[in-house]
Amino acid sequence: MSSPAQLRPLIALRWKMVREPSTRRGLAVALVIPVALLLITIVGARLYPAPADSTTLLVIVPALLLGFVVLSIFGPLAAGGGNELYPADQLVAFPIKSRTTALAALCLTPLNLAWLVQVLIAFGLISYLARSSWPTALAASTTIAVFIACATVFGQWVGWLIVGIRQRIIGRILTWIVALALGMGFLALLRSGSLTGFLDKSPTLWVVVAALGPSQGNYSRWFERTLVLAVLTAGFFALSLLSCRWALRQPDQSWERTSSSVRAHRSTPGMDPQKMAARMDRAGLWRSPSIRRGLVLLAAIPAIALWLAGSQLSLMALLPGLIAAGSALLFGVNAFCLDGPGALWLAGLPMNPSLWFWRRTRLVAAVALAATTPIVVIGLVRLPDGPQWSTTAIVALGALSSIAWITATSMRTSLTRPHRALLLNSRDTPAPPGSMAVYSIKLSAIATGIGIIFTIVVISGSVTSGLIVTTGLIASAILSLIRSNRTWERADQRAMVVTTVSAGQ
């Protein structure tokens, strides 16, 4: 059976496994919205009035496309090679080909919200620049579509290659050395003032020139370069299949070492039971390689970007909420999955179930706070006018409001739609891909809404308004958490969550 023939029934089975009608509707909407937004972006950019000077956009678009290439590499790396249609332990008894695994990871790429936003921005800007006529806009969009496909399969190839190398201990050491060398080289370019010249010679400039060729009457250059991109796409696609096959055949020495090691905790005879339970929660959090890697990337990459590129007030009102939403997608939308089979043991202990709920709520909020704090601090320091008192207060209030709402929404979702997810592998997610896509859109919408509110507040500069808005948002989040706790206290609902996260449905 060919790989596409294997992939089709796997996708159909995954769709049938989405049992709740509301989740199915949400997933269907999540699949339709990107297509609609793409068409609106292209048509809207074509109908929007022409700019007086497009020089700035001609500088921004190549840098944006280069950032998309970087995102296409980091996305698969953060997921350990690519998102999984099914956990690996569920398919180990079936003759699933490595090509099917690679194709599944590639098909799930559009469910990445960051990838989708970058695609929409790229199409919108290139259609705006090539707006002289509908044929030229269509030709430019075709080139960008081929480039996006090329960058995506290139990222999959690099991601699987690095994952295979990192299966061995020596490979992990080498990748850290290479990453450190690349980071030092980037800092050297930045300090020497050569970064702008380096970006001016970016290969993505070659793509932009090709896309804008028809608007300048040069269809031959457009055709030749688009054809070259198509050939590169086919080549990188073949390489990604080979690298996936090689990576999946490598023995995971690091997992063998960590899974067989014994860690003796220091004696705590006088420790309070609640503190001991909190220690177990933290251990359940940090044992997961997907959570560790995702949290580091989520906090580090935006912070480094803000430090290098600078910050703006509107960005600081919006970004902390999106980072908090990203941290919730690491485990918060299925918070009790951290206990795994141990949830049955915890449920049998003679303790108030509310203590378990509020302890897990604090953990979700603490992870969101840890992810957003570096972005808030560095973003405020890198503002053009520096961190003013009123600006700092409003941004901090906005971040706290976003964290409160994201936490309340995540805990509610954890009770109503639990999933079994052990999170032992670097590619594991707390929920199936379709549910993760719906959760991503839902949490991003909440974060964006709160960000828009605080953008208005930060522009007005009124700390009092920020306090009023924050009080209302946090109060509503607390009420939601109290209602969720009452739901958790019901024995039937708690039993459903515990049995699902420990043994599945």
MARFI-722914 format. One record per residue (C-alpha): x, y, z. Coordinates in steps of 0.001 Angstrom, whole numbers, plus 500000, padded with zeros to 6 digits. Layout:
! MARFI-722914
+--------+--------+--------+
!      u !      v !      w !
+--------+--------+--------+
!      X !      Y !      Z !
...
+--------+--------+--------+
END
This chain:
! MARFI-722914
+--------+--------+--------+
!      u !      v !      w !
+--------+--------+--------+
! 500000 ! 500000 ! 500000 !
! 501380 ! 503415 ! 499048 !
! 501893 ! 506181 ! 501587 !
! 498976 ! 508339 ! 500345 !
! 496755 ! 505247 ! 500471 !
! 497790 ! 504722 ! 504109 !
! 497335 ! 508375 ! 504975 !
! 493748 ! 508699 ! 503739 !
! 492201 ! 506089 ! 506116 !
! 494308 ! 507399 ! 509003 !
! 492926 ! 510901 ! 508485 !
! 489403 ! 509520 ! 508109 !
! 489773 ! 507547 ! 511354 !
! 491097 ! 510602 ! 513159 !
! 488055 ! 512559 ! 511989 !
! 485712 ! 509826 ! 513245 !
! 487500 ! 509890 ! 516604 !
! 486358 ! 513507 ! 517063 !
! 483120 ! 512487 ! 518758 !
! 481763 ! 515804 ! 520004 !
! 479703 ! 517729 ! 517417 !
! 480924 ! 521083 ! 518728 !
! 484552 ! 520072 ! 518205 !
! 483753 ! 518847 ! 514700 !
! 482049 ! 522121 ! 513855 !
! 484952 ! 524081 ! 515280 !
! 487450 ! 522038 ! 513302 !
! 485431 ! 522471 ! 510094 !
! 485370 ! 526223 ! 510667 !
! 489107 ! 526164 ! 511420 !
! 489717 ! 524515 ! 508043 !
! 487472 ! 526917 ! 506103 !
! 488549 ! 530191 ! 507731 !
! 492175 ! 530133 ! 506410 !
! 490983 ! 529693 ! 502817 !
! 488466 ! 532512 ! 503195 !
! 491039 ! 534770 ! 504842 !
! 493524 ! 534024 ! 502082 !
! 491074 ! 535056 ! 499369 !
! 490052 ! 538167 ! 501319 !
! 493713 ! 539083 ! 501820 !
! 494590 ! 538784 ! 498128 !
! 491470 ! 540611 ! 496885 !
! 491664 ! 543263 ! 499610 !
! 495312 ! 543983 ! 498876 !
! 494466 ! 544298 ! 495184 !
! 491631 ! 546778 ! 495830 !
! 493453 ! 548833 ! 498478 !
! 494774 ! 552227 ! 497270 !
! 498319 ! 552169 ! 495918 !
! 501090 ! 553441 ! 498240 !
! 502854 ! 556689 ! 497504 !
! 506216 ! 555009 ! 498148 !
! 506652 ! 551226 ! 498236 !
! 510347 ! 551300 ! 499165 !
! 509675 ! 550332 ! 502766 !
! 507547 ! 547355 ! 501736 !
! 510223 ! 546207 ! 499294 !
! 512613 ! 546041 ! 502246 !
! 510134 ! 544380 ! 504619 !
! 508883 ! 541585 ! 502351 !
! 512271 ! 539802 ! 501835 !
! 512918 ! 539940 ! 505585 !
! 509431 ! 538563 ! 506220 !
! 509998 ! 535676 ! 503824 !
! 513352 ! 534950 ! 505473 !
! 511578 ! 534871 ! 508823 !
! 509107 ! 532406 ! 507343 !
! 511987 ! 530105 ! 506394 !
! 513312 ! 530295 ! 509960 !
! 509818 ! 529558 ! 511308 !
! 509499 ! 526591 ! 508943 !
! 512679 ! 525161 ! 510472 !
! 511901 ! 525901 ! 514130 !
! 508320 ! 524615 ! 513888 !
! 509263 ! 520992 ! 513114 !
! 512165 ! 521193 ! 515569 !
! 509842 ! 522294 ! 518379 !
! 507581 ! 519346 ! 517537 !
! 510450 ! 516861 ! 517361 !
! 510314 ! 516498 ! 513580 !
! 506680 ! 517351 ! 512941 !
! 503237 ! 517097 ! 514461 !
! 501858 ! 513601 ! 514871 !
! 498515 ! 512464 ! 513502 !
! 498577 ! 509698 ! 516126 !
! 500930 ! 509090 ! 519062 !
! 503737 ! 506726 ! 518077 !
! 502746 ! 504093 ! 520674 !
! 499304 ! 503726 ! 519045 !
! 500767 ! 502813 ! 515651 !
! 503720 ! 500664 ! 516695 !
! 501837 ! 497416 ! 515938 !
! 500873 ! 498500 ! 512412 !
! 503042 ! 498566 ! 509258 !
! 502956 ! 502340 ! 508874 !
! 505623 ! 503567 ! 506474 !
! 508013 ! 506370 ! 507356 !
! 506772 ! 508208 ! 504259 !
! 503279 ! 508174 ! 505720 !
! 504613 ! 509727 ! 508929 !
! 506394 ! 512446 ! 506958 !
! 503309 ! 513148 ! 504827 !
! 501114 ! 513342 ! 507941 !
! 503470 ! 515872 ! 509556 !
! 503442 ! 517915 ! 506346 !
! 499637 ! 517844 ! 506104 !
! 499317 ! 519072 ! 509699 !
! 501572 ! 522091 ! 509100 !
! 498660 ! 524470 ! 508219 !
! 497209 ! 523816 ! 511686 !
! 500138 ! 525823 ! 513080 !
! 498667 ! 529265 ! 513739 !
! 502032 ! 531064 ! 513502 !
! 502665 ! 529455 ! 510108 !
! 499207 ! 530454 ! 508905 !
! 499573 ! 534093 ! 510003 !
! 502898 ! 534386 ! 508202 !
! 501337 ! 532943 ! 505038 !
! 498480 ! 535440 ! 505107 !
! 500855 ! 538371 ! 505633 !
! 503119 ! 537213 ! 502804 !
! 500242 ! 536848 ! 500350 !
! 498766 ! 540176 ! 501364 !
! 501982 ! 542160 ! 500971 !
! 503024 ! 540595 ! 497673 !
! 499523 ! 541093 ! 496216 !
! 499656 ! 544714 ! 497358 !
! 503000 ! 545282 ! 495638 !
! 501944 ! 543500 ! 492425 !
! 498589 ! 545245 ! 492186 !
! 498910 ! 546734 ! 488689 !
! 496431 ! 544149 ! 487316 !
! 494704 ! 540926 ! 488311 !
! 496996 ! 538699 ! 486170 !
! 500135 ! 540183 ! 487752 !
! 498699 ! 539773 ! 491249 !
! 497811 ! 536158 ! 490448 !
! 501285 ! 535493 ! 489045 !
! 502952 ! 536989 ! 492133 !
! 500694 ! 534939 ! 494409 !
! 501638 ! 531791 ! 492469 !
! 505347 ! 532441 ! 493073 !
! 504756 ! 533045 ! 496772 !
! 502668 ! 529862 ! 497007 !
! 505491 ! 527825 ! 495470 !
! 508006 ! 529529 ! 497784 !
! 505855 ! 528713 ! 500844 !
! 505692 ! 525072 ! 499773 !
! 509456 ! 525049 ! 499204 !
! 510221 ! 526637 ! 502593 !
! 507826 ! 524257 ! 504371 !
! 509312 ! 521055 ! 502936 !
! 512809 ! 522486 ! 503473 !
! 511937 ! 522998 ! 507145 !
! 510623 ! 519436 ! 507356 !
! 513847 ! 518105 ! 505856 !
! 516056 ! 520054 ! 508258 !
! 513794 ! 519209 ! 511193 !
! 513862 ! 515449 ! 510589 !
! 517606 ! 515580 ! 509941 !
! 518333 ! 517325 ! 513231 !
! 515947 ! 515037 ! 515112 !
! 517801 ! 512011 ! 513790 !
! 521164 ! 513487 ! 514759 !
! 519936 ! 514339 ! 518258 !
! 518874 ! 510756 ! 518942 !
! 522472 ! 510070 ! 519928 !
! 524247 ! 511794 ! 522796 !
! 527139 ! 512932 ! 520608 !
! 524584 ! 514356 ! 518183 !
! 522998 ! 516440 ! 520929 !
! 526395 ! 517853 ! 521836 !
! 527177 ! 518685 ! 518204 !
! 523825 ! 520402 ! 517632 !
! 524328 ! 522577 ! 520711 !
! 527801 ! 523519 ! 519470 !
! 526423 ! 524432 ! 516029 !
! 523552 ! 526406 ! 517582 !
! 526000 ! 528286 ! 519792 !
! 528241 ! 529053 ! 516803 !
! 525281 ! 530345 ! 514787 !
! 524173 ! 532498 ! 517699 !
! 527656 ! 533956 ! 518125 !
! 527848 ! 534639 ! 514391 !
! 524511 ! 536442 ! 514479 !
! 525644 ! 538578 ! 517417 !
! 528877 ! 539373 ! 515582 !
! 526881 ! 540552 ! 512545 !
! 524689 ! 542650 ! 514788 !
! 527533 ! 544317 ! 516689 !
! 529531 ! 545015 ! 513536 !
! 526543 ! 546687 ! 511881 !
! 526643 ! 544216 ! 508981 !
! 523222 ! 542711 ! 509635 !
! 521439 ! 545113 ! 507284 !
! 523860 ! 544314 ! 504469 !
! 523426 ! 540616 ! 505146 !
! 519639 ! 540922 ! 504918 !
! 519974 ! 542925 ! 501692 !
! 521705 ! 539880 ! 500177 !
! 519065 ! 537473 ! 501467 !
! 518039 ! 534782 ! 498943 !
! 514420 ! 535719 ! 499565 !
! 515096 ! 538979 ! 497700 !
! 515533 ! 536784 ! 494626 !
! 512015 ! 535417 ! 495244 !
! 510476 ! 538892 ! 495614 !
! 512105 ! 540066 ! 492367 !
! 510696 ! 537006 ! 490597 !
! 507192 ! 537558 ! 492037 !
! 507153 ! 541209 ! 490936 !
! 508490 ! 540419 ! 487451 !
! 505056 ! 540292 ! 485722 !
! 504091 ! 543702 ! 487133 !
! 507205 ! 545057 ! 485381 !
! 506464 ! 543174 ! 482161 !
! 509173 ! 540547 ! 482724 !
! 507266 ! 537267 ! 482494 !
! 510290 ! 535201 ! 481437 !
! 512151 ! 535883 ! 484702 !
! 509008 ! 535105 ! 486670 !
! 508500 ! 531788 ! 484898 !
! 512139 ! 530686 ! 485167 !
! 512489 ! 531458 ! 488858 !
! 509091 ! 530020 ! 489774 !
! 510058 ! 526848 ! 487923 !
! 513343 ! 526714 ! 489851 !
! 511397 ! 527030 ! 493127 !
! 509093 ! 524210 ! 492034 !
! 512086 ! 521966 ! 491271 !
! 513634 ! 522819 ! 494657 !
! 510325 ! 522011 ! 496326 !
! 510273 ! 518559 ! 494742 !
! 513907 ! 517981 ! 495745 !
! 513420 ! 519044 ! 499359 !
! 510256 ! 516948 ! 499537 !
! 512200 ! 513837 ! 498491 !
! 514952 ! 514680 ! 500977 !
! 512398 ! 515144 ! 503777 !
! 511026 ! 511652 ! 503126 !
! 514523 ! 510164 ! 503252 !
! 515521 ! 512105 ! 506383 !
! 512291 ! 511053 ! 508141 !
! 513014 ! 507409 ! 507330 !
! 516564 ! 507752 ! 508630 !
! 515539 ! 509644 ! 511786 !
! 512868 ! 507128 ! 512791 !
! 515421 ! 504302 ! 512519 !
! 517912 ! 505888 ! 514919 !
! 518084 ! 504479 ! 518478 !
! 517141 ! 507087 ! 521069 !
! 520096 ! 506903 ! 523436 !
! 519016 ! 509954 ! 525442 !
! 515610 ! 508376 ! 526204 !
! 517277 ! 505129 ! 527277 !
! 519547 ! 507058 ! 529599 !
! 516847 ! 509226 ! 531190 !
! 514182 ! 506505 ! 531428 !
! 516522 ! 504073 ! 533232 !
! 518065 ! 506588 ! 535618 !
! 517114 ! 506740 ! 539285 !
! 516736 ! 510111 ! 540973 !
! 516668 ! 510179 ! 544753 !
! 514932 ! 513276 ! 546128 !
! 516178 ! 514786 ! 549328 !
! 514417 ! 513664 ! 552477 !
! 511460 ! 515838 ! 553453 !
! 510029 ! 514408 ! 556677 !
! 508497 ! 517702 ! 557776 !
! 507196 ! 518862 ! 554406 !
! 503576 ! 519882 ! 554180 !
! 501481 ! 517466 ! 552040 !
! 500424 ! 520322 ! 549779 !
! 504036 ! 521276 ! 549123 !
! 504851 ! 517656 ! 548357 !
! 501931 ! 517519 ! 545931 !
! 503158 ! 520730 ! 544298 !
! 506577 ! 519110 ! 543882 !
! 504945 ! 516174 ! 542103 !
! 503128 ! 518595 ! 539813 !
! 506398 ! 520296 ! 538884 !
! 508042 ! 516921 ! 538318 !
! 505185 ! 515929 ! 536032 !
! 505672 ! 519166 ! 534129 !
! 509440 ! 518982 ! 533625 !
! 509543 ! 515276 ! 532772 !
! 507971 ! 516061 ! 529394 !
! 510497 ! 516960 ! 526660 !
! 507781 ! 518564 ! 524522 !
! 506812 ! 520958 ! 527328 !
! 510423 ! 521808 ! 528181 !
! 511377 ! 522480 ! 524578 !
! 508179 ! 524372 ! 523800 !
! 508455 ! 526596 ! 526866 !
! 512066 ! 527505 ! 526153 !
! 511363 ! 528339 ! 522506 !
! 508170 ! 530205 ! 523392 !
! 509977 ! 532452 ! 525866 !
! 513344 ! 532778 ! 524123 !
! 512551 ! 533436 ! 520448 !
! 510136 ! 536397 ! 520919 !
! 512379 ! 537851 ! 523639 !
! 515448 ! 537713 ! 521387 !
! 513465 ! 539193 ! 518489 !
! 512280 ! 542088 ! 520672 !
! 515791 ! 542703 ! 521930 !
! 517213 ! 542843 ! 518422 !
! 514422 ! 544593 ! 516527 !
! 512997 ! 546836 ! 519228 !
! 509439 ! 547098 ! 520506 !
! 506270 ! 549169 ! 520086 !
! 503410 ! 549977 ! 522462 !
! 500781 ! 548237 ! 520357 !
! 502960 ! 545119 ! 520175 !
! 503459 ! 545056 ! 523943 !
! 499700 ! 545190 ! 524491 !
! 499118 ! 542205 ! 522210 !
! 502154 ! 539914 ! 522490 !
! 501981 ! 538819 ! 526187 !
! 498490 ! 537394 ! 525689 !
! 499535 ! 535425 ! 522621 !
! 502541 ! 534025 ! 524490 !
! 500269 ! 533019 ! 527389 !
! 497956 ! 531297 ! 524897 !
! 500942 ! 529427 ! 523452 !
! 501993 ! 528241 ! 526903 !
! 498480 ! 526903 ! 527554 !
! 498703 ! 524855 ! 524346 !
! 501732 ! 523040 ! 525767 !
! 499615 ! 521288 ! 528413 !
! 497113 ! 523706 ! 529976 !
! 494180 ! 522781 ! 527714 !
! 494456 ! 519269 ! 529156 !
! 496036 ! 520089 ! 532490 !
! 495275 ! 516812 ! 534274 !
! 497086 ! 514759 ! 531626 !
! 500311 ! 515500 ! 533524 !
! 499279 ! 512878 ! 536090 !
! 498842 ! 510155 ! 533493 !
! 498028 ! 506754 ! 535064 !
! 498867 ! 508294 ! 538448 !
! 495588 ! 510204 ! 538301 !
! 493813 ! 507082 ! 539566 !
! 496115 ! 506981 ! 542583 !
! 495643 ! 510680 ! 543289 !
! 491872 ! 510358 ! 542999 !
! 491895 ! 507629 ! 545650 !
! 493735 ! 509703 ! 548250 !
! 491716 ! 511048 ! 551206 !
! 491940 ! 514714 ! 550240 !
! 489642 ! 517501 ! 549225 !
! 489365 ! 517361 ! 545396 !
! 489308 ! 521168 ! 545254 !
! 492925 ! 521226 ! 546427 !
! 493899 ! 519202 ! 543349 !
! 492004 ! 521560 ! 541051 !
! 493418 ! 524790 ! 542487 !
! 496945 ! 523369 ! 542630 !
! 496758 ! 522535 ! 538900 !
! 495273 ! 525977 ! 538202 !
! 498252 ! 527624 ! 539885 !
! 500610 ! 525490 ! 537796 !
! 498950 ! 526543 ! 534516 !
! 499054 ! 530209 ! 535563 !
! 502672 ! 529937 ! 536747 !
! 503822 ! 528490 ! 533420 !
! 502008 ! 531254 ! 531524 !
! 503597 ! 533862 ! 533812 !
! 507059 ! 532343 ! 533339 !
! 506650 ! 532441 ! 529556 !
! 505373 ! 536031 ! 529396 !
! 507707 ! 537662 ! 531939 !
! 510821 ! 537790 ! 529679 !
! 508772 ! 539220 ! 526812 !
! 507226 ! 541914 ! 529028 !
! 510542 ! 542923 ! 530610 !
! 512585 ! 543001 ! 527401 !
! 509749 ! 544580 ! 525421 !
! 509418 ! 547432 ! 527910 !
! 513177 ! 548018 ! 527984 !
! 513327 ! 548139 ! 524174 !
! 510515 ! 550689 ! 523763 !
! 511620 ! 553831 ! 521845 !
! 511073 ! 556039 ! 524916 !
! 512056 ! 553447 ! 527484 !
! 509840 ! 551955 ! 530211 !
! 507608 ! 554765 ! 531463 !
! 505671 ! 554183 ! 534690 !
! 502205 ! 554369 ! 533138 !
! 503196 ! 552187 ! 530179 !
! 504755 ! 549564 ! 532451 !
! 501657 ! 549447 ! 534651 !
! 499221 ! 549098 ! 531741 !
! 501295 ! 546413 ! 529990 !
! 501617 ! 544458 ! 533243 !
! 497869 ! 544725 ! 533857 !
! 497167 ! 543524 ! 530321 !
! 499496 ! 540552 ! 530743 !
! 497856 ! 539586 ! 534056 !
! 494384 ! 539862 ! 532511 !
! 495384 ! 537658 ! 529595 !
! 496954 ! 535073 ! 531910 !
! 493831 ! 534989 ! 534078 !
! 491479 ! 534458 ! 531138 !
! 493751 ! 531941 ! 529415 !
! 494051 ! 529984 ! 532665 !
! 490286 ! 529990 ! 533274 !
! 489555 ! 528889 ! 529706 !
! 492210 ! 526164 ! 529850 !
! 490906 ! 524714 ! 533102 !
! 487358 ! 524691 ! 531769 !
! 488531 ! 522877 ! 528649 !
! 490515 ! 520409 ! 530777 !
! 487298 ! 519388 ! 532552 !
! 484918 ! 519282 ! 529592 !
! 487234 ! 517750 ! 526948 !
! 489985 ! 515666 ! 528590 !
! 492302 ! 513455 ! 526551 !
! 494833 ! 510788 ! 527359 !
! 498293 ! 512183 ! 526596 !
! 501411 ! 510876 ! 528342 !
! 503674 ! 513613 ! 526858 !
! 506694 ! 511302 ! 527002 !
! 507882 ! 512004 ! 523449 !
! 509158 ! 515267 ! 522013 !
! 506354 ! 515153 ! 519418 !
! 503504 ! 514528 ! 521888 !
! 500717 ! 517083 ! 522274 !
! 498083 ! 517306 ! 525040 !
! 495241 ! 516699 ! 522546 !
! 494726 ! 515351 ! 518995 !
! 495709 ! 517660 ! 516105 !
! 492143 ! 518709 ! 515269 !
! 491338 ! 519632 ! 518848 !
! 494647 ! 521488 ! 519145 !
! 493730 ! 523562 ! 516075 !
! 490374 ! 524504 ! 517615 !
! 491998 ! 525327 ! 520972 !
! 494642 ! 527413 ! 519218 !
! 492041 ! 529542 ! 517432 !
! 489948 ! 529887 ! 520587 !
! 492822 ! 530959 ! 522858 !
! 494311 ! 533239 ! 520200 !
! 490944 ! 534956 ! 519773 !
! 490749 ! 535562 ! 523532 !
! 494318 ! 536887 ! 523672 !
! 493775 ! 539103 ! 520624 !
! 490559 ! 540540 ! 522037 !
! 492185 ! 541421 ! 525348 !
! 495202 ! 542790 ! 523466 !
! 493016 ! 545098 ! 521386 !
! 491335 ! 546405 ! 524544 !
! 494667 ! 547161 ! 526192 !
! 496028 ! 548678 ! 522975 !
! 493316 ! 551312 ! 523304 !
! 494123 ! 551727 ! 527004 !
! 497884 ! 552034 ! 526444 !
! 497342 ! 554645 ! 523715 !
! 495166 ! 556676 ! 526093 !
! 497816 ! 556339 ! 528807 !
! 495194 ! 556056 ! 531576 !
! 496297 ! 553698 ! 534331 !
! 492901 ! 554075 ! 536004 !
! 491167 ! 552734 ! 532912 !
! 493616 ! 549843 ! 532880 !
! 492812 ! 549041 ! 536522 !
! 489074 ! 549097 ! 535835 !
! 489384 ! 546817 ! 532797 !
! 491769 ! 544465 ! 534621 !
! 489472 ! 544218 ! 537635 !
! 486546 ! 543248 ! 535430 !
! 488513 ! 540703 ! 533404 !
! 490167 ! 539044 ! 536399 !
! 486866 ! 538968 ! 538320 !
! 485161 ! 537206 ! 535404 !
! 488081 ! 534749 ! 535154 !
! 487830 ! 533982 ! 538888 !
! 484084 ! 533369 ! 538581 !
! 484771 ! 530977 ! 535698 !
! 487348 ! 529127 ! 537798 !
! 484923 ! 528855 ! 540708 !
! 482287 ! 527350 ! 538404 !
! 484889 ! 524942 ! 537009 !
! 485860 ! 523923 ! 540548 !
! 482234 ! 523143 ! 541343 !
! 482108 ! 520977 ! 538242 !
! 485310 ! 519228 ! 539372 !
! 483823 ! 518544 ! 542804 !
! 481084 ! 516445 ! 541200 !
! 482152 ! 512810 ! 541521 !
! 480832 ! 511783 ! 538104 !
! 482641 ! 514582 ! 536245 !
! 485872 ! 514006 ! 538183 !
! 485694 ! 510263 ! 537487 !
! 485280 ! 510960 ! 533768 !
! 488362 ! 513187 ! 533694 !
! 490473 ! 510794 ! 535770 !
! 489612 ! 507694 ! 533757 !
! 490160 ! 509516 ! 530462 !
! 493607 ! 510948 ! 531257 !
! 494763 ! 507697 ! 532900 !
! 493431 ! 505064 ! 530497 !
! 491738 ! 506849 ! 527606 !
! 488124 ! 506774 ! 526507 !
+--------+--------+--------+
END
